[in-house]
Amino acid sequence: SGGIAQEASAQSGKSQEELVRYGEILYRQEGCFMCHQLKREGGKVGPDLTVEGSRGRTDEWLIGHFKDPSAYTPGSAMPPFKNLTAEQLKALTAFLQSQRDSKTIH
């Protein structure tokens, strides 16, 4: 089940790997690390995203959450990221979906 991120890679000419790399750049540029931990680095205000891809959330859920966090997580302190383009949202989603618990991958 490819999802939006894989469709975006086909449409934008970026491979899935390139989308993930672009998403990692955006993760830093947009300051996600200020509030979220990833592999024991970053802030502790928001949830740890180290295994975000193992949580079973759809690409659509993540994109919607980036645009309007409190609609998806009532009481969320996360600001909406309405300035991100569709491609940026898809890249950030691809990056977070790639964050998985290494123990569950065989």
N, CA, C and O atoms as CSV, one atom per row, in Angstrom:
chain,resi,resn,atom,element,x,y,z
A,1,SER,N,N,0.848,-1.182,0.000
A,1,SER,CA,C,0.000,0.000,0.000
A,1,SER,C,C,0.883,1.230,0.000
A,1,SER,O,O,1.411,1.626,1.039
A,2,GLY,N,N,1.041,1.832,-1.168
A,2,GLY,CA,C,1.968,2.928,-1.354
A,2,GLY,C,C,1.602,4.200,-0.645
A,2,GLY,O,O,2.435,4.785,0.048
A,3,GLY,N,N,0.370,4.646,-0.801
A,3,GLY,CA,C,-0.049,5.871,-0.145
A,3,GLY,C,C,0.332,7.109,-0.921
A,3,GLY,O,O,0.935,7.046,-1.993
A,4,ILE,N,N,-0.034,8.225,-0.351
A,4,ILE,CA,C,0.155,9.528,-0.990
A,4,ILE,C,C,1.627,9.818,-1.271
A,4,ILE,O,O,1.966,10.333,-2.337
A,5,ALA,N,N,2.492,9.495,-0.330
A,5,ALA,CA,C,3.906,9.834,-0.494
A,5,ALA,C,C,4.496,9.146,-1.720
A,5,ALA,O,O,5.273,9.759,-2.452
A,6,GLN,N,N,4.139,7.878,-1.955
A,6,GLN,CA,C,4.665,7.189,-3.129
A,6,GLN,C,C,4.065,7.753,-4.410
A,6,GLN,O,O,4.763,7.867,-5.418
A,7,GLU,N,N,2.784,8.107,-4.386
A,7,GLU,CA,C,2.167,8.744,-5.550
A,7,GLU,C,C,2.863,10.063,-5.847
A,7,GLU,O,O,3.088,10.402,-7.009
A,8,ALA,N,N,3.201,10.803,-4.808
A,8,ALA,CA,C,3.865,12.095,-4.977
A,8,ALA,C,C,5.226,11.914,-5.619
A,8,ALA,O,O,5.641,12.732,-6.440
A,9,SER,N,N,5.931,10.840,-5.252
A,9,SER,CA,C,7.249,10.617,-5.827
A,9,SER,C,C,7.121,10.385,-7.327
A,9,SER,O,O,7.976,10.825,-8.094
A,10,ALA,N,N,6.068,9.701,-7.752
A,10,ALA,CA,C,5.852,9.463,-9.175
A,10,ALA,C,C,5.505,10.769,-9.889
A,10,ALA,O,O,5.996,11.031,-10.987
A,11,GLN,N,N,4.665,11.580,-9.267
A,11,GLN,CA,C,4.219,12.826,-9.889
A,11,GLN,C,C,5.312,13.886,-9.921
A,11,GLN,O,O,5.414,14.635,-10.892
A,12,SER,N,N,6.123,13.962,-8.887
A,12,SER,CA,C,7.127,15.022,-8.806
A,12,SER,C,C,8.437,14.624,-9.467
A,12,SER,O,O,9.332,15.456,-9.619
A,13,GLY,N,N,8.559,13.369,-9.859
A,13,GLY,CA,C,9.806,12.907,-10.437
A,13,GLY,C,C,10.835,12.540,-9.389
A,13,GLY,O,O,11.942,12.124,-9.730
A,14,LYS,N,N,10.490,12.685,-8.116
A,14,LYS,CA,C,11.399,12.308,-7.028
A,14,LYS,C,C,11.149,10.849,-6.665
A,14,LYS,O,O,10.004,10.400,-6.623
A,15,SER,N,N,12.219,10.118,-6.405
A,15,SER,CA,C,12.070,8.750,-5.918
A,15,SER,C,C,11.599,8.808,-4.468
A,15,SER,O,O,11.659,9.858,-3.829
A,16,GLN,N,N,11.136,7.686,-3.963
A,16,GLN,CA,C,10.712,7.632,-2.562
A,16,GLN,C,C,11.876,8.034,-1.655
A,16,GLN,O,O,11.687,8.745,-0.668
A,17,GLU,N,N,13.068,7.576,-1.996
A,17,GLU,CA,C,14.259,7.902,-1.198
A,17,GLU,C,C,14.526,9.413,-1.205
A,17,GLU,O,O,14.876,9.991,-0.176
A,18,GLU,N,N,14.357,10.046,-2.372
A,18,GLU,CA,C,14.562,11.497,-2.461
A,18,GLU,C,C,13.503,12.256,-1.665
A,18,GLU,O,O,13.805,13.266,-1.029
A,19,LEU,N,N,12.257,11.767,-1.702
A,19,LEU,CA,C,11.192,12.394,-0.914
A,19,LEU,C,C,11.521,12.321,0.573
A,19,LEU,O,O,11.346,13.298,1.300
A,20,VAL,N,N,11.998,11.159,1.023
A,20,VAL,CA,C,12.353,10.983,2.436
A,20,VAL,C,C,13.482,11.943,2.812
A,20,VAL,O,O,13.438,12.572,3.869
A,21,ARG,N,N,14.489,12.054,1.951
A,21,ARG,CA,C,15.611,12.975,2.236
A,21,ARG,C,C,15.132,14.423,2.293
A,21,ARG,O,O,15.545,15.183,3.168
A,22,TYR,N,N,14.261,14.804,1.361
A,22,TYR,CA,C,13.707,16.157,1.352
A,22,TYR,C,C,12.886,16.384,2.621
A,22,TYR,O,O,12.940,17.461,3.214
A,23,GLY,N,N,12.135,15.379,3.030
A,23,GLY,CA,C,11.353,15.473,4.261
A,23,GLY,C,C,12.229,15.669,5.482
A,23,GLY,O,O,11.864,16.393,6.408
A,24,GLU,N,N,13.388,15.021,5.482
A,24,GLU,CA,C,14.322,15.182,6.606
A,24,GLU,C,C,14.855,16.618,6.655
A,24,GLU,O,O,15.000,17.193,7.734
A,25,ILE,N,N,15.142,17.186,5.497
A,25,ILE,CA,C,15.589,18.584,5.429
A,25,ILE,C,C,14.489,19.502,5.963
A,25,ILE,O,O,14.758,20.411,6.749
A,26,LEU,N,N,13.249,19.260,5.532
A,26,LEU,CA,C,12.121,20.074,5.995
A,26,LEU,C,C,11.914,19.936,7.498
A,26,LEU,O,O,11.591,20.912,8.176
A,27,TYR,N,N,12.100,18.722,8.021
A,27,TYR,CA,C,11.965,18.477,9.460
A,27,TYR,C,C,12.866,19.437,10.233
A,27,TYR,O,O,12.472,19.990,11.259
A,28,ARG,N,N,14.091,19.626,9.716
A,28,ARG,CA,C,15.030,20.545,10.363
A,28,ARG,C,C,14.669,22.003,10.073
A,28,ARG,O,O,14.617,22.826,10.987
A,29,GLN,N,N,14.420,22.319,8.797
A,29,GLN,CA,C,14.132,23.708,8.400
A,29,GLN,C,C,12.901,24.271,9.097
A,29,GLN,O,O,12.893,25.433,9.505
A,30,GLU,N,N,11.875,23.465,9.232
A,30,GLU,CA,C,10.621,23.934,9.824
A,30,GLU,C,C,10.657,23.913,11.353
A,30,GLU,O,O,9.700,24.337,12.001
A,31,GLY,N,N,11.755,23.423,11.931
A,31,GLY,CA,C,11.929,23.458,13.376
A,31,GLY,C,C,11.185,22.380,14.141
A,31,GLY,O,O,10.951,22.528,15.341
A,32,CYS,N,N,10.805,21.292,13.469
A,32,CYS,CA,C,10.075,20.207,14.146
A,32,CYS,C,C,10.860,19.683,15.356
A,32,CYS,O,O,10.287,19.315,16.382
A,33,PHE,N,N,12.195,19.661,15.198
A,33,PHE,CA,C,13.072,19.137,16.255
A,33,PHE,C,C,13.030,19.982,17.527
A,33,PHE,O,O,13.447,19.521,18.590
A,34,MET,N,N,12.531,21.212,17.426
A,34,MET,CA,C,12.462,22.062,18.618
A,34,MET,C,C,11.500,21.475,19.655
A,34,MET,O,O,11.687,21.657,20.858
A,35,CYS,N,N,10.479,20.778,19.182
A,35,CYS,CA,C,9.460,20.218,20.082
A,35,CYS,C,C,9.426,18.698,20.097
A,35,CYS,O,O,8.935,18.095,21.052
A,36,HIS,N,N,9.947,18.073,19.039
A,36,HIS,CA,C,9.865,16.614,18.923
A,36,HIS,C,C,11.236,15.962,19.001
A,36,HIS,O,O,12.225,16.497,18.501
A,37,GLN,N,N,11.276,14.800,19.636
A,37,GLN,CA,C,12.495,13.993,19.654
A,37,GLN,C,C,12.495,13.053,18.461
A,37,GLN,O,O,11.447,12.588,18.013
A,38,LEU,N,N,13.681,12.787,17.964
A,38,LEU,CA,C,13.886,11.808,16.911
A,38,LEU,C,C,15.209,11.145,17.233
A,38,LEU,O,O,16.259,11.786,17.185
A,39,LYS,N,N,15.163,9.874,17.558
A,39,LYS,CA,C,16.376,9.131,17.922
A,39,LYS,C,C,17.143,9.827,19.044
A,39,LYS,O,O,18.355,10.026,18.955
A,40,ARG,N,N,16.419,10.190,20.097
A,40,ARG,CA,C,16.955,10.790,21.323
A,40,ARG,C,C,17.498,12.203,21.161
A,40,ARG,O,O,18.171,12.709,22.059
A,41,GLU,N,N,17.216,12.852,20.027
A,41,GLU,CA,C,17.657,14.235,19.842
A,41,GLU,C,C,16.445,15.117,19.617
A,41,GLU,O,O,15.525,14.748,18.888
A,42,GLY,N,N,16.446,16.282,20.244
A,42,GLY,CA,C,15.373,17.245,20.038
A,42,GLY,C,C,14.625,17.552,21.316
A,42,GLY,O,O,15.001,17.121,22.406
A,43,GLY,N,N,13.552,18.312,21.149
A,43,GLY,CA,C,12.752,18.754,22.288
A,43,GLY,C,C,11.822,17.680,22.807
A,43,GLY,O,O,11.669,16.616,22.207
A,44,LYS,N,N,11.203,17.985,23.938
A,44,LYS,CA,C,10.313,17.012,24.575
A,44,LYS,C,C,8.908,17.564,24.782
A,44,LYS,O,O,8.138,17.029,25.579
A,45,VAL,N,N,8.570,18.645,24.058
A,45,VAL,CA,C,7.241,19.241,24.185
A,45,VAL,C,C,6.206,18.347,23.509
A,45,VAL,O,O,5.166,18.035,24.089
A,46,GLY,N,N,6.505,17.937,22.271
A,46,GLY,CA,C,5.603,17.077,21.499
A,46,GLY,C,C,6.013,15.624,21.599
A,46,GLY,O,O,7.029,15.299,22.213
A,47,PRO,N,N,5.221,14.744,20.994
A,47,PRO,CA,C,5.528,13.311,21.037
A,47,PRO,C,C,6.855,12.973,20.351
A,47,PRO,O,O,7.279,13.658,19.420
A,48,ASP,N,N,7.491,11.917,20.824
A,48,ASP,CA,C,8.697,11.373,20.206
A,48,ASP,C,C,8.297,10.784,18.852
A,48,ASP,O,O,7.336,10.020,18.768
A,49,LEU,N,N,9.025,11.133,17.802
A,49,LEU,CA,C,8.682,10.686,16.448
A,49,LEU,C,C,9.593,9.575,15.936
A,49,LEU,O,O,9.554,9.238,14.752
A,50,THR,N,N,10.415,9.002,16.820
A,50,THR,CA,C,11.385,7.993,16.412
A,50,THR,C,C,10.737,6.813,15.694
A,50,THR,O,O,11.315,6.278,14.749
A,51,VAL,N,N,9.561,6.404,16.121
A,51,VAL,CA,C,8.885,5.258,15.491
A,51,VAL,C,C,7.533,5.668,14.898
A,51,VAL,O,O,6.605,4.860,14.847
A,52,GLU,N,N,7.424,6.914,14.455
A,52,GLU,CA,C,6.150,7.427,13.919
A,52,GLU,C,C,5.593,6.537,12.812
A,52,GLU,O,O,4.384,6.315,12.744
A,53,GLY,N,N,6.465,6.026,11.947
A,53,GLY,CA,C,6.017,5.184,10.836
A,53,GLY,C,C,5.452,3.844,11.261
A,53,GLY,O,O,4.798,3.170,10.465
A,54,SER,N,N,5.693,3.443,12.505
A,54,SER,CA,C,5.166,2.172,13.029
A,54,SER,C,C,3.812,2.343,13.705
A,54,SER,O,O,3.223,1.360,14.154
A,55,ARG,N,N,3.310,3.561,13.786
A,55,ARG,CA,C,2.065,3.815,14.518
A,55,ARG,C,C,0.812,3.532,13.708
A,55,ARG,O,O,-0.289,3.555,14.258
A,56,GLY,N,N,0.952,3.266,12.417
A,56,GLY,CA,C,-0.197,2.914,11.598
A,56,GLY,C,C,-1.046,4.086,11.142
A,56,GLY,O,O,-2.183,3.898,10.708
A,57,ARG,N,N,-0.510,5.288,11.235
A,57,ARG,CA,C,-1.263,6.456,10.762
A,57,ARG,C,C,-1.141,6.542,9.245
A,57,ARG,O,O,-0.096,6.227,8.675
A,58,THR,N,N,-2.215,6.970,8.604
A,58,THR,CA,C,-2.185,7.102,7.150
A,58,THR,C,C,-1.465,8.387,6.752
A,58,THR,O,O,-1.306,9.306,7.556
A,59,ASP,N,N,-1.033,8.427,5.494
A,59,ASP,CA,C,-0.423,9.648,4.962
A,59,ASP,C,C,-1.417,10.802,5.066
A,59,ASP,O,O,-1.044,11.925,5.405
A,60,GLU,N,N,-2.687,10.513,4.769
A,60,GLU,CA,C,-3.728,11.541,4.815
A,60,GLU,C,C,-3.853,12.123,6.226
A,60,GLU,O,O,-4.020,13.332,6.389
A,61,TRP,N,N,-3.773,11.258,7.245
A,61,TRP,CA,C,-3.872,11.716,8.634
A,61,TRP,C,C,-2.713,12.662,8.952
A,61,TRP,O,O,-2.918,13.737,9.517
A,62,LEU,N,N,-1.499,12.255,8.587
A,62,LEU,CA,C,-0.331,13.088,8.888
A,62,LEU,C,C,-0.416,14.441,8.186
A,62,LEU,O,O,-0.149,15.475,8.798
A,63,ILE,N,N,-0.784,14.440,6.912
A,63,ILE,CA,C,-0.887,15.699,6.167
A,63,ILE,C,C,-1.952,16.597,6.792
A,63,ILE,O,O,-1.731,17.796,6.963
A,64,GLY,N,N,-3.092,16.030,7.129
A,64,GLY,CA,C,-4.146,16.801,7.789
A,64,GLY,C,C,-3.686,17.352,9.123
A,64,GLY,O,O,-4.009,18.483,9.485
A,65,HIS,N,N,-2.928,16.543,9.854
A,65,HIS,CA,C,-2.405,16.957,11.158
A,65,HIS,C,C,-1.429,18.116,11.006
A,65,HIS,O,O,-1.459,19.051,11.807
A,66,PHE,N,N,-0.565,18.075,9.998
A,66,PHE,CA,C,0.373,19.187,9.779
A,66,PHE,C,C,-0.384,20.481,9.509
A,66,PHE,O,O,0.006,21.544,9.991
A,67,LYS,N,N,-1.470,20.393,8.735
A,67,LYS,CA,C,-2.239,21.588,8.355
A,67,LYS,C,C,-3.062,22.144,9.516
A,67,LYS,O,O,-3.198,23.360,9.652
A,68,ASP,N,N,-3.615,21.256,10.358
A,68,ASP,CA,C,-4.503,21.684,11.448
A,68,ASP,C,C,-4.398,20.692,12.610
A,68,ASP,O,O,-5.300,19.881,12.818
A,69,PRO,N,N,-3.290,20.758,13.371
A,69,PRO,CA,C,-3.040,19.768,14.422
A,69,PRO,C,C,-4.176,19.593,15.424
A,69,PRO,O,O,-4.497,18.465,15.797
A,70,SER,N,N,-4.782,20.681,15.861
A,70,SER,CA,C,-5.802,20.550,16.910
A,70,SER,C,C,-7.075,19.868,16.408
A,70,SER,O,O,-7.859,19.371,17.217
A,71,ALA,N,N,-7.297,19.833,15.097
A,71,ALA,CA,C,-8.454,19.116,14.547
A,71,ALA,C,C,-8.245,17.607,14.648
A,71,ALA,O,O,-9.211,16.846,14.716
A,72,TYR,N,N,-6.987,17.178,14.658
A,72,TYR,CA,C,-6.656,15.753,14.715
A,72,TYR,C,C,-6.284,15.309,16.122
A,72,TYR,O,O,-6.538,14.169,16.511
A,73,THR,N,N,-5.684,16.212,16.875
A,73,THR,CA,C,-5.285,15.932,18.249
A,73,THR,C,C,-5.781,17.092,19.109
A,73,THR,O,O,-5.066,18.077,19.293
A,74,PRO,N,N,-7.010,16.980,19.640
A,74,PRO,CA,C,-7.564,18.079,20.444
A,74,PRO,C,C,-6.604,18.495,21.563
A,74,PRO,O,O,-6.051,17.651,22.268
A,75,GLY,N,N,-6.419,19.800,21.712
A,75,GLY,CA,C,-5.529,20.318,22.741
A,75,GLY,C,C,-4.075,20.377,22.326
A,75,GLY,O,O,-3.218,20.749,23.129
A,76,SER,N,N,-3.776,20.013,21.076
A,76,SER,CA,C,-2.397,20.015,20.601
A,76,SER,C,C,-1.798,21.417,20.679
A,76,SER,O,O,-2.453,22.400,20.332
A,77,ALA,N,N,-0.551,21.502,21.135
A,77,ALA,CA,C,0.164,22.779,21.190
A,77,ALA,C,C,0.883,23.060,19.872
A,77,ALA,O,O,1.451,24.136,19.688
A,78,MET,N,N,0.856,22.091,18.960
A,78,MET,CA,C,1.561,22.236,17.686
A,78,MET,C,C,0.875,23.289,16.817
A,78,MET,O,O,-0.346,23.271,16.658
A,79,PRO,N,N,1.673,24.214,16.252
A,79,PRO,CA,C,1.067,25.214,15.361
A,79,PRO,C,C,0.733,24.595,14.005
A,79,PRO,O,O,1.368,23.621,13.602
A,80,PRO,N,N,-0.249,25.142,13.299
A,80,PRO,CA,C,-0.543,24.641,11.952
A,80,PRO,C,C,0.561,25.061,10.981
A,80,PRO,O,O,1.076,26.176,11.064
A,81,PHE,N,N,0.919,24.171,10.068
A,81,PHE,CA,C,1.944,24.458,9.066
A,81,PHE,C,C,1.266,24.658,7.720
A,81,PHE,O,O,1.400,23.841,6.809
A,82,LYS,N,N,0.533,25.764,7.612
A,82,LYS,CA,C,-0.250,26.049,6.404
A,82,LYS,C,C,0.609,26.587,5.270
A,82,LYS,O,O,0.146,26.687,4.134
A,83,ASN,N,N,1.863,26.936,5.570
A,83,ASN,CA,C,2.755,27.487,4.551
A,83,ASN,C,C,3.403,26.412,3.688
A,83,ASN,O,O,4.006,26.736,2.664
A,84,LEU,N,N,3.296,25.149,4.070
A,84,LEU,CA,C,3.950,24.075,3.323
A,84,LEU,C,C,3.179,23.755,2.045
A,84,LEU,O,O,1.948,23.716,2.042
A,85,THR,N,N,3.920,23.527,0.961
A,85,THR,CA,C,3.299,23.143,-0.308
A,85,THR,C,C,2.869,21.681,-0.234
A,85,THR,O,O,3.252,20.961,0.688
A,86,ALA,N,N,2.075,21.249,-1.207
A,86,ALA,CA,C,1.631,19.850,-1.253
A,86,ALA,C,C,2.836,18.915,-1.311
A,86,ALA,O,O,2.856,17.885,-0.636
A,87,GLU,N,N,3.842,19.268,-2.114
A,87,GLU,CA,C,5.026,18.416,-2.214
A,87,GLU,C,C,5.782,18.374,-0.886
A,87,GLU,O,O,6.263,17.317,-0.479
A,88,GLN,N,N,5.885,19.513,-0.215
A,88,GLN,CA,C,6.570,19.541,1.079
A,88,GLN,C,C,5.826,18.694,2.106
A,88,GLN,O,O,6.448,17.968,2.883
A,89,LEU,N,N,4.503,18.784,2.112
A,89,LEU,CA,C,3.710,17.964,3.036
A,89,LEU,C,C,3.928,16.479,2.761
A,89,LEU,O,O,4.054,15.680,3.689
A,90,LYS,N,N,3.972,16.121,1.489
A,90,LYS,CA,C,4.177,14.717,1.117
A,90,LYS,C,C,5.579,14.250,1.496
A,90,LYS,O,O,5.760,13.115,1.936
A,91,ALA,N,N,6.574,15.130,1.323
A,91,ALA,CA,C,7.949,14.770,1.678
A,91,ALA,C,C,8.093,14.595,3.188
A,91,ALA,O,O,8.721,13.640,3.645
A,92,LEU,N,N,7.522,15.500,3.956
A,92,LEU,CA,C,7.581,15.395,5.413
A,92,LEU,C,C,6.869,14.126,5.876
A,92,LEU,O,O,7.327,13.449,6.797
A,93,THR,N,N,5.756,13.812,5.236
A,93,THR,CA,C,5.020,12.585,5.541
A,93,THR,C,C,5.868,11.359,5.215
A,93,THR,O,O,5.932,10.420,6.009
A,94,ALA,N,N,6.517,11.362,4.052
A,94,ALA,CA,C,7.371,10.231,3.662
A,94,ALA,C,C,8.494,10.036,4.677
A,94,ALA,O,O,8.824,8.906,5.039
A,95,PHE,N,N,9.080,11.145,5.134
A,95,PHE,CA,C,10.155,11.061,6.124
A,95,PHE,C,C,9.646,10.451,7.429
A,95,PHE,O,O,10.267,9.536,7.971
A,96,LEU,N,N,8.519,10.952,7.934
A,96,LEU,CA,C,7.999,10.422,9.200
A,96,LEU,C,C,7.539,8.977,9.055
A,96,LEU,O,O,7.706,8.185,9.982
A,97,GLN,N,N,6.964,8.622,7.912
A,97,GLN,CA,C,6.537,7.235,7.706
A,97,GLN,C,C,7.749,6.301,7.623
A,97,GLN,O,O,7.615,5.099,7.853
A,98,SER,N,N,8.928,6.838,7.297
A,98,SER,CA,C,10.141,6.008,7.219
A,98,SER,C,C,10.752,5.761,8.598
A,98,SER,O,O,11.656,4.937,8.736
A,99,GLN,N,N,10.269,6.464,9.607
A,99,GLN,CA,C,10.784,6.304,10.973
A,99,GLN,C,C,10.069,5.127,11.621
A,99,GLN,O,O,8.919,5.242,12.045
A,100,ARG,N,N,10.753,4.006,11.691
A,100,ARG,CA,C,10.126,2.785,12.197
A,100,ARG,C,C,10.982,2.141,13.279
A,100,ARG,O,O,12.186,2.378,13.376
A,101,ASP,N,N,10.329,1.332,14.076
A,101,ASP,CA,C,11.015,0.580,15.125
A,101,ASP,C,C,11.836,-0.508,14.449
A,101,ASP,O,O,11.283,-1.408,13.816
A,102,SER,N,N,13.148,-0.425,14.581
A,102,SER,CA,C,14.019,-1.395,13.911
A,102,SER,C,C,13.769,-2.818,14.389
A,102,SER,O,O,14.085,-3.775,13.682
A,103,LYS,N,N,13.199,-2.965,15.590
A,103,LYS,CA,C,12.932,-4.312,16.109
A,103,LYS,C,C,11.770,-4.984,15.383
A,103,LYS,O,O,11.660,-6.210,15.394
A,104,THR,N,N,10.892,-4.181,14.743
A,104,THR,CA,C,9.745,-4.779,14.064
A,104,THR,C,C,10.062,-5.123,12.615
A,104,THR,O,O,9.248,-5.758,11.944
A,105,ILE,N,N,11.223,-4.718,12.122
A,105,ILE,CA,C,11.606,-5.015,10.740
A,105,ILE,C,C,12.530,-6.221,10.751
A,105,ILE,O,O,13.558,-6.226,11.429
A,106,HIS,N,N,12.156,-7.231,10.000
A,106,HIS,CA,C,12.961,-8.466,9.978
A,106,HIS,C,C,13.709,-8.586,8.675
A,106,HIS,O,O,14.438,-9.556,8.468
